[in-house]
Amino acid sequence: MRPIDPFLGEREAAIIQRSARATLAEHRVLCRTVVLDLRRVEGMSSMGLGLCISLRNEARELNADTIVYGLTPALRDQFRQLKLHKLFRLVPAEADLARHLAT
């Protein structure tokens, strides 16, 4: 999942949720890892955070890991303050992402 809007709010969360659910349903058998590519996201509302948690829970039902990739320093701090870093594998760089996906 790769949002293109710099702010992940209610409208964006609803659109992404529908798309992600369809994709997960389509690839249900093959899905081992869900990557939330947030490189372009600079801010996130509670709806955006809820979307991340919801996608993580849906991936978990498929026995898939969830990686959050490319958080800005401000969003990384927000994830840590809310203890969300305990739910996700936070991956800062592309090389790290490639390494996680290769395993």
Summary of the structure (lengths in Angstrom):
residues: 103
radius of gyration: 12.8
end to end distance: 19.8
largest distance: 35.1
contacts: 296
relative contact order: 0.18
helix: 52%
strand: 17%
